[in-house]
């Protein structure tokens, strides 16, 4: 796929045009990602923060609480993992019953025992991919 970017003066409105042979799943996913500007609301030390989902490495539920793990901070998200997952666009993937990972933050994956995989993130953390989600990961990564 060819990508062309053209800068325009401030007085000309910005626009994105997609030329495609067929409106397939990949095009729909691109349009959805471009059109959604969702933010997460996170809580840390009594303060409320707006969180850009692209900054999230993974989301995890432990003991009924959902947390968003960023490069250096961890925020509480006061929604269920399912509710957060429904609102995320882009490259997020459920990797276990209690975790969703941002595929854009993955450096590599390696097979693990029992049909699982281990994902290595660019913040030096490792995330375990449960065997029931390995196929979805492989499909998304094209492997």
C-alpha positions as a printed Julia matrix, in Angstrom:
143×3 Matrix{Float64}:
   0.0     0.0    0.0
   1.35    3.4   -0.96
   1.14    6.21   1.59
   1.32    9.85   0.49
   1.46   12.77   2.91
   1.07   16.33   1.67
   1.39   19.34   3.97
  -1.14   22.1    3.34
  -1.32   25.71   4.52
  -3.36   26.46   7.68
  -6.2    28.04   5.64
  -6.88   24.73   3.82
  -8.8    22.15   5.89
  -7.01   18.89   6.64
  -8.49   15.76   5.08
  -7.67   12.12   4.54
  -8.62   10.33   1.32
  -8.36    6.56   0.96
  -8.25    5.02  -2.52
  -8.92    1.27  -2.38
 -10.01   -1.58  -4.65
 -12.38   -2.97  -2.02
 -13.55   -1.88   1.4
 -12.01   -4.77   3.34
 -11.44   -5.27   7.06
  -8.03   -3.56   7.08
  -9.46   -0.38   5.51
 -12.38   -0.35   7.96
  -9.92   -0.74  10.85
  -7.82    2.18   9.56
 -10.88    4.43   9.2
 -12.1     3.47  12.67
  -8.72    4.24  14.19
  -8.5     7.6   12.44
 -12.02    8.67  13.35
 -11.94    7.72  17.03
 -10.26   10.03  19.48
 -11.05    8.16  22.64
  -9.24    8.88  25.86
  -9.14    6.92  29.06
  -9.77    8.46  32.43
  -7.21    7.37  34.99
  -6.87    7.95  38.72
  -3.57    8.34  40.56
  -2.94    9.7   44.08
  -6.38   11.31  44.29
  -6.05   13.14  40.96
  -7.88   12.45  37.7
  -5.89   12.23  34.45
  -6.73   12.04  30.77
  -4.76    9.19  29.21
  -4.02    8.77  25.52
  -4.58    5.07  24.73
  -1.49    5.08  22.5
   0.61    5.65  25.64
  -0.79    2.52  27.32
   1.39   -0.59  27.25
  -1.24   -2.89  28.68
  -4.35   -2.97  30.84
  -4.81   -5.48  33.62
  -7.53   -6.41  36.07
  -6.43   -7.62  39.5
  -8.76   -8.21  42.44
 -11.63   -6.48  40.61
  -9.68   -3.31  39.79
  -8.49   -2.33  36.31
  -5.13   -0.63  35.82
  -3.49    1.02  32.8
   0.27    0.53  32.67
   2.17    3.31  30.95
   5.93    3.65  30.52
   6.53    5.0   34.02
   3.16    5.2   35.79
   0.21    2.99  36.6
  -3.29    4.49  36.67
  -6.48    2.99  38.02
  -9.25    2.85  35.43
 -12.68    2.72  37.06
 -14.26    0.56  34.37
 -14.25   -3.17  33.81
 -11.64   -4.56  31.44
 -14.44   -5.5   29.01
 -15.8    -1.94  29.0
 -12.34   -0.48  28.39
 -11.64   -3.03  25.65
 -14.83   -2.13  23.79
 -13.75    1.51  23.6
 -10.19    0.89  22.47
  -9.39    1.17  18.81
  -6.24    0.33  17.0
  -3.74   -2.26  17.96
  -5.02   -3.54  21.3
  -5.5    -7.26  21.76
  -6.96   -9.33  24.57
  -4.13  -11.62  25.65
  -5.74  -13.26  28.7
  -8.93  -13.07  30.72
  -7.38  -10.33  32.83
  -5.2    -8.44  30.35
  -5.26   -6.41  27.11
  -1.94   -5.51  25.44
  -1.0    -2.75  23.0
   0.57   -4.48  19.98
   2.32   -1.25  18.99
   4.47   -1.57  22.14
   5.61   -5.14  21.37
   9.18   -5.74  20.25
   9.03   -9.51  19.86
   7.2   -12.65  20.92
   8.54  -16.07  21.87
   6.8   -19.4   22.34
   6.35  -20.52  25.94
   5.29  -23.72  27.67
   1.77  -25.06  27.22
   1.11  -23.34  23.89
   1.42  -19.87  25.39
   3.62  -17.04  24.14
   5.6   -14.34  25.88
   5.47  -10.8   24.45
   8.38   -8.48  25.11
   7.42   -4.8   25.31
   9.63   -1.8   24.58
   9.57   -0.8   28.28
  11.41   -4.06  29.15
   8.3    -5.76  30.55
   7.05   -9.19  29.54
   3.4   -10.09  29.01
   2.11  -13.65  28.89
  -0.26  -14.49  26.02
  -2.67  -17.26  27.08
  -2.94  -20.13  24.64
  -6.57  -19.35  23.74
  -5.44  -15.89  22.48
  -2.28  -17.01  20.63
  -4.14  -17.55  17.33
  -5.6   -14.03  17.46
  -2.12  -12.64  18.13
  -0.62  -14.55  15.22
  -3.43  -13.41  12.93
  -2.96   -9.76  13.92
   0.82   -9.99  13.49
   0.56  -11.88  10.2
   2.58  -14.87  11.4
